[in-house]
């Protein structure tokens, strides 16, 4: 599953992240999100950071590409 993180600060980076779908759904369920499709349709940059933090806390890997903003 693909998510994007943009901080909208000048000179900052844009991150494109790919998460394992099953693990992403487990993280979202643990955070109280029951409809992951709706979440992905409406997520904000803070949500992406929260998911990244949860994956790191659990020791799960994900792909992250940095793009210049």
N, CA, C and O atoms as a Tinker XYZ file with bonds, in Angstrom:
   276  protein
     1  N      0.857000   -1.166000    0.000000    73     2
     2  CA     0.000000    0.000000    0.000000    64     1     3
     3  C      0.905000    1.230000    0.000000    63     2     4     5
     4  O      1.918000    1.269000    0.699000    81     3
     5  N      0.539000    2.204000   -0.768000    73     3     6
     6  CA     1.338000    3.407000   -0.948000    64     5     7
     7  C      0.740000    4.564000   -0.156000    63     6     8     9
     8  O     -0.468000    4.794000   -0.190000    81     7
     9  N      1.607000    5.293000    0.562000    73     7    10
    10  CA     1.199000    6.525000    1.249000    64     9    11
    11  C      2.296000    7.557000    1.019000    63    10    12    13
    12  O      3.449000    7.212000    0.760000    81    11
    13  N      1.921000    8.818000    1.116000    73    11    14
    14  CA     2.869000    9.900000    0.880000    64    13    15
    15  C      2.912000   10.805000    2.096000    63    14    16    17
    16  O      1.889000   11.035000    2.742000    81    15
    17  N      4.109000   11.327000    2.414000    73    15    18
    18  CA     4.299000   12.261000    3.525000    64    17    19
    19  C      4.896000   13.539000    2.973000    63    18    20    21
    20  O      5.999000   13.524000    2.427000    81    19
    21  N      4.180000   14.642000    3.109000    73    19    22
    22  CA     4.639000   15.958000    2.680000    64    21    23
    23  C      4.470000   16.898000    3.860000    63    22    24    25
    24  O      3.367000   17.034000    4.390000    81    23
    25  N      5.555000   17.552000    4.280000    73    23    26
    26  CA     5.464000   18.462000    5.426000    64    25    27
    27  C      5.103000   19.873000    5.012000    63    26    28    29
    28  O      4.734000   20.686000    5.860000    81    27
    29  N      5.199000   20.184000    3.732000    73    27    30
    30  CA     4.863000   21.498000    3.184000    64    29    31
    31  C      5.711000   22.628000    3.747000    63    30    32    33
    32  O      5.279000   23.780000    3.754000    81    31
    33  N      6.900000   22.314000    4.215000    73    31    34
    34  CA     7.834000   23.338000    4.661000    64    33    35
    35  C      8.906000   23.486000    3.591000    63    34    36    37
    36  O      9.382000   22.495000    3.036000    81    35
    37  N      9.282000   24.722000    3.306000    73    35    38
    38  CA    10.279000   24.962000    2.277000    64    37    39
    39  C     11.581000   24.261000    2.637000    63    38    40    41
    40  O     12.051000   24.344000    3.772000    81    39
    41  N     12.150000   23.578000    1.673000    73    39    42
    42  CA    13.397000   22.864000    1.884000    64    41    43
    43  C     13.208000   21.483000    2.492000    63    42    44    45
    44  O     14.189000   20.778000    2.725000    81    43
    45  N     11.987000   21.087000    2.750000    73    43    46
    46  CA    11.739000   19.771000    3.338000    64    45    47
    47  C     11.658000   18.709000    2.247000    63    46    48    49
    48  O     11.670000   19.020000    1.057000    81    47
    49  N     11.578000   17.488000    2.659000    73    47    50
    50  CA    11.500000   16.369000    1.733000    64    49    51
    51  C     10.084000   15.833000    1.642000    63    50    52    53
    52  O      9.254000   16.044000    2.527000    81    51
    53  N      9.838000   15.143000    0.558000    73    51    54
    54  CA     8.595000   14.405000    0.368000    64    53    55
    55  C      8.982000   12.929000    0.428000    63    54    56    57
    56  O      9.943000   12.503000   -0.212000    81    55
    57  N      8.232000   12.163000    1.196000    73    55    58
    58  CA     8.495000   10.733000    1.300000    64    57    59
    59  C      7.359000    9.957000    0.662000    63    58    60    61
    60  O      6.185000   10.236000    0.903000    81    59
    61  N      7.715000    8.994000   -0.143000    73    59    62
    62  CA     6.749000    8.044000   -0.659000    64    61    63
    63  C      7.042000    6.725000    0.035000    63    62    64    65
    64  O      8.167000    6.226000   -0.012000    81    63
    65  N      6.027000    6.163000    0.679000    73    63    66
    66  CA     6.213000    4.959000    1.477000    64    65    67
    67  C      5.319000    3.842000    0.962000    63    66    68    69
    68  O      4.167000    4.063000    0.590000    81    67
    69  N      5.870000    2.654000    0.949000    73    67    70
    70  CA     5.118000    1.464000    0.589000    64    69    71
    71  C      5.125000    0.530000    1.791000    63    70    72    73
    72  O      6.182000    0.168000    2.308000    81    71
    73  N      3.920000    0.146000    2.231000    73    71    74
    74  CA     3.751000   -0.716000    3.393000    64    73    75
    75  C      3.137000   -2.044000    2.968000    63    74    76    77
    76  O      2.344000   -2.095000    2.028000    81    75
    77  N      3.504000   -3.114000    3.659000    73    75    78
    78  CA     2.853000   -4.402000    3.477000    64    77    79
    79  C      1.390000   -4.236000    3.854000    63    78    80    81
    80  O      1.077000   -3.743000    4.938000    81    79
    81  N      0.494000   -4.645000    2.966000    73    79    82
    82  CA    -0.942000   -4.399000    3.153000    64    81    83
    83  C     -1.478000   -5.026000    4.436000    63    82    84    85
    84  O     -2.188000   -4.365000    5.193000    81    83
    85  N     -1.149000   -6.291000    4.689000    73    83    86
    86  CA    -1.665000   -6.968000    5.883000    64    85    87
    87  C     -1.158000   -6.295000    7.163000    63    86    88    89
    88  O     -1.912000   -6.122000    8.121000    81    87
    89  N      0.102000   -5.925000    7.170000    73    87    90
    90  CA     0.669000   -5.263000    8.351000    64    89    91
    91  C      0.081000   -3.866000    8.531000    63    90    92    93
    92  O     -0.173000   -3.431000    9.654000    81    91
    93  N     -0.133000   -3.173000    7.423000    73    91    94
    94  CA    -0.740000   -1.844000    7.501000    64    93    95
    95  C     -2.138000   -1.932000    8.097000    63    94    96    97
    96  O     -2.507000   -1.114000    8.939000    81    95
    97  N     -2.912000   -2.911000    7.669000    73    95    98
    98  CA    -4.270000   -3.084000    8.197000    64    97    99
    99  C     -4.213000   -3.401000    9.696000    63    98   100   101
   100  O     -5.044000   -2.908000   10.459000    81    99
   101  N     -3.235000   -4.225000   10.129000    73    99   102
   102  CA    -3.080000   -4.525000   11.558000    64   101   103
   103  C     -2.769000   -3.256000   12.344000    63   102   104   105
   104  O     -3.330000   -3.038000   13.418000    81   103
   105  N     -1.884000   -2.426000   11.817000    73   103   106
   106  CA    -1.544000   -1.166000   12.485000    64   105   107
   107  C     -2.771000   -0.270000   12.573000    63   106   108   109
   108  O     -3.065000    0.281000   13.634000    81   107
   109  N     -3.479000   -0.124000   11.474000    73   107   110
   110  CA    -4.660000    0.739000   11.471000    64   109   111
   111  C     -5.723000    0.230000   12.436000    63   110   112   113
   112  O     -6.350000    1.022000   13.139000    81   111
   113  N     -5.933000   -1.088000   12.477000    73   111   114
   114  CA    -6.898000   -1.650000   13.421000    64   113   115
   115  C     -6.492000   -1.370000   14.862000    63   114   116   117
   116  O     -7.342000   -1.065000   15.698000    81   115
   117  N     -5.189000   -1.471000   15.161000    73   115   118
   118  CA    -4.719000   -1.207000   16.525000    64   117   119
   119  C     -4.872000    0.261000   16.907000    63   118   120   121
   120  O     -4.926000    0.600000   18.089000    81   119
   121  N     -4.940000    1.123000   15.906000    73   119   122
   122  CA    -5.124000    2.561000   16.150000    64   121   123
   123  C     -6.597000    2.962000   16.134000    63   122   124   125
   124  O     -6.925000    4.143000   16.253000    81   123
   125  N     -7.483000    1.977000   15.988000    73   123   126
   126  CA    -8.915000    2.239000   16.028000    64   125   127
   127  C     -9.544000    2.542000   14.681000    63   126   128   129
   128  O    -10.687000    2.996000   14.623000    81   127
   129  N     -8.820000    2.299000   13.597000    73   127   130
   130  CA    -9.358000    2.536000   12.252000    64   129   131
   131  C     -9.982000    1.232000   11.761000    63   130   132   133
   132  O     -9.279000    0.237000   11.585000    81   131
   133  N    -11.283000    1.233000   11.540000    73   131   134
   134  CA   -11.955000    0.009000   11.105000    64   133   135
   135  C    -12.119000   -0.062000    9.587000    63   134   136   137
   136  O    -12.227000   -1.155000    9.032000    81   135
   137  N    -12.139000    1.075000    8.916000    73   135   138
   138  CA   -12.308000    1.089000    7.462000    64   137   139
   139  C    -11.020000    1.616000    6.830000    63   138   140   141
   140  O    -10.865000    2.824000    6.650000    81   139
   141  N    -10.103000    0.715000    6.494000    73   139   142
   142  CA    -8.803000    1.133000    5.987000    64   141   143
   143  C     -8.892000    1.786000    4.610000    63   142   144   145
   144  O     -8.073000    2.644000    4.280000    81   143
   145  N     -9.872000    1.392000    3.806000    73   143   146
   146  CA   -10.019000    2.004000    2.480000    64   145   147
   147  C    -10.413000    3.474000    2.615000    63   146   148   149
   148  O     -9.895000    4.327000    1.894000    81   147
   149  N    -11.317000    3.766000    3.527000    73   147   150
   150  CA   -11.718000    5.147000    3.787000    64   149   151
   151  C    -10.555000    5.949000    4.361000    63   150   152   153
   152  O    -10.361000    7.112000    4.009000    81   151
   153  N     -9.786000    5.322000    5.245000    73   151   154
   154  CA    -8.606000    5.976000    5.817000    64   153   155
   155  C     -7.626000    6.376000    4.716000    63   154   156   157
   156  O     -7.153000    7.512000    4.692000    81   155
   157  N     -7.320000    5.455000    3.809000    73   155   158
   158  CA    -6.366000    5.754000    2.744000    64   157   159
   159  C     -6.884000    6.819000    1.789000    63   158   160   161
   160  O     -6.096000    7.544000    1.182000    81   159
   161  N     -8.179000    6.918000    1.655000    73   159   162
   162  CA    -8.775000    7.943000    0.804000    64   161   163
   163  C     -8.650000    9.324000    1.431000    63   162   164   165
   164  O     -8.563000   10.320000    0.713000    81   163
   165  N     -8.641000    9.401000    2.773000    73   163   166
   166  CA    -8.692000   10.686000    3.474000    64   165   167
   167  C     -7.477000   11.004000    4.336000    63   166   168   169
   168  O     -7.512000   11.983000    5.081000    81   167
   169  N     -6.406000   10.221000    4.268000    73   167   170
   170  CA    -5.304000   10.415000    5.208000    64   169   171
   171  C     -4.576000   11.746000    5.012000    63   170   172   173
   172  O     -4.610000   12.344000    3.936000    81   171
   173  N     -3.918000   12.189000    6.085000    73   171   174
   174  CA    -3.117000   13.411000    6.097000    64   173   175
   175  C     -1.643000   13.026000    6.290000    63   174   176   177
   176  O     -1.337000   11.868000    6.574000    81   175
   177  N     -0.747000   13.980000    6.137000    73   175   178
   178  CA     0.686000   13.716000    6.303000    64   177   179
   179  C      0.988000   13.197000    7.708000    63   178   180   181
   180  O      1.836000   12.319000    7.870000    81   179
   181  N      0.310000   13.726000    8.719000    73   179   182
   182  CA     0.531000   13.256000   10.088000    64   181   183
   183  C      0.184000   11.781000   10.227000    63   182   184   185
   184  O      0.820000   11.060000   10.996000    81   183
   185  N     -0.829000   11.326000    9.480000    73   183   186
   186  CA    -1.219000    9.917000    9.514000    64   185   187
   187  C     -0.100000    9.036000    8.960000    63   186   188   189
   188  O      0.176000    7.965000    9.501000    81   187
   189  N      0.535000    9.482000    7.895000    73   187   190
   190  CA     1.640000    8.720000    7.322000    64   189   191
   191  C      2.772000    8.609000    8.320000    63   190   192   193
   192  O      3.351000    7.535000    8.482000    81   191
   193  N      3.097000    9.704000    8.993000    73   191   194
   194  CA     4.166000    9.674000    9.996000    64   193   195
   195  C      3.798000    8.729000   11.131000    63   194   196   197
   196  O      4.657000    8.003000   11.632000    81   195
   197  N      2.543000    8.729000   11.540000    73   195   198
   198  CA     2.076000    7.857000   12.603000    64   197   199
   199  C      2.243000    6.384000   12.192000    63   198   200   201
   200  O      2.687000    5.567000   12.998000    81   199
   201  N      1.895000    6.049000   10.964000    73   199   202
   202  CA     2.031000    4.677000   10.473000    64   201   203
   203  C      3.509000    4.299000   10.397000    63   202   204   205
   204  O      3.881000    3.190000   10.779000    81   203
   205  N      4.351000    5.204000    9.911000    73   203   206
   206  CA     5.787000    4.947000    9.856000    64   205   207
   207  C      6.321000    4.660000   11.260000    63   206   208   209
   208  O      7.096000    3.722000   11.450000    81   207
   209  N      5.911000    5.460000   12.237000    73   207   210
   210  CA     6.355000    5.274000   13.621000    64   209   211
   211  C      5.911000    3.924000   14.175000    63   210   212   213
   212  O      6.681000    3.254000   14.863000    81   211
   213  N      4.674000    3.519000   13.879000    73   211   214
   214  CA     4.155000    2.235000   14.354000    64   213   215
   215  C      4.934000    1.068000   13.728000    63   214   216   217
   216  O      5.253000    0.098000   14.416000    81   215
   217  N      5.235000    1.157000   12.443000    73   215   218
   218  CA     6.007000    0.106000   11.792000    64   217   219
   219  C      7.392000    0.004000   12.422000    63   218   220   221
   220  O      7.885000   -1.097000   12.668000    81   219
   221  N      8.019000    1.146000   12.681000    73   219   222
   222  CA     9.353000    1.135000   13.280000    64   221   223
   223  C      9.309000    0.594000   14.705000    63   222   224   225
   224  O     10.208000   -0.139000   15.118000    81   223
   225  N      8.270000    0.950000   15.458000    73   223   226
   226  CA     8.112000    0.481000   16.834000    64   225   227
   227  C      7.983000   -1.046000   16.880000    63   226   228   229
   228  O      8.469000   -1.687000   17.811000    81   227
   229  N      7.331000   -1.616000   15.880000    73   227   230
   230  CA     7.121000   -3.064000   15.816000    64   229   231
   231  C      8.283000   -3.797000   15.139000    63   230   232   233
   232  O      8.310000   -5.027000   15.102000    81   231
   233  N      9.240000   -3.036000   14.604000    73   231   234
   234  CA    10.377000   -3.647000   13.930000    64   233   235
   235  C     10.057000   -4.141000   12.528000    63   234   236   237
   236  O     10.779000   -4.973000   11.979000    81   235
   237  N      8.973000   -3.629000   11.948000    73   235   238
   238  CA     8.560000   -4.026000   10.604000    64   237   239
   239  C      9.199000   -3.098000    9.575000    63   238   240   241
   240  O      9.314000   -1.892000    9.795000    81   239
   241  N      9.605000   -3.665000    8.474000    73   239   242
   242  CA    10.238000   -2.876000    7.416000    64   241   243
   243  C      9.194000   -2.353000    6.436000    63   242   244   245
   244  O      8.133000   -2.946000    6.241000    81   243
   245  N      9.532000   -1.232000    5.834000    73   243   246
   246  CA     8.725000   -0.656000    4.768000    64   245   247
   247  C      9.666000    0.088000    3.840000    63   246   248   249
   248  O     10.778000    0.446000    4.229000    81   247
   249  N      9.229000    0.319000    2.631000    73   247   250
   250  CA    10.059000    1.021000    1.649000    64   249   251
   251  C      9.740000    2.506000    1.715000    63   250   252   253
   252  O      8.575000    2.903000    1.713000    81   251
   253  N     10.791000    3.325000    1.774000    73   251   254
   254  CA    10.612000    4.775000    1.835000    64   253   255
   255  C     11.564000    5.424000    0.835000    63   254   256   257
   256  O     12.778000    5.227000    0.896000    81   255
   257  N     11.003000    6.191000   -0.070000    73   255   258
   258  CA    11.798000    6.958000   -1.028000    64   257   259
   259  C     11.688000    8.432000   -0.688000    63   258   260   261
   260  O     10.607000    8.930000   -0.374000    81   259
   261  N     12.808000    9.121000   -0.752000    73   259   262
   262  CA    12.833000   10.550000   -0.495000    64   261   263
   263  C     12.872000   11.294000   -1.820000    63   262   264   265
   264  O     13.720000   11.028000   -2.671000    81   263
   265  N     11.945000   12.227000   -1.984000    73   263   266
   266  CA    11.899000   13.077000   -3.165000    64   265   267
   267  C     12.146000   14.509000   -2.727000    63   266   268   269
   268  O     11.679000   14.922000   -1.665000    81   267
   269  N     12.859000   15.255000   -3.517000    73   267   270
   270  CA    13.110000   16.659000   -3.170000    64   269   271
   271  C     11.852000   17.480000   -3.398000    63   270   272   273
   272  O     11.143000   17.296000   -4.388000    81   271
   273  N     11.589000   18.383000   -2.473000    73   271   274
   274  CA    10.396000   19.228000   -2.521000    64   273   275
   275  C     10.792000   20.611000   -2.931000    63   274   276
   276  O      9.938000   21.492000   -3.036000    81   275
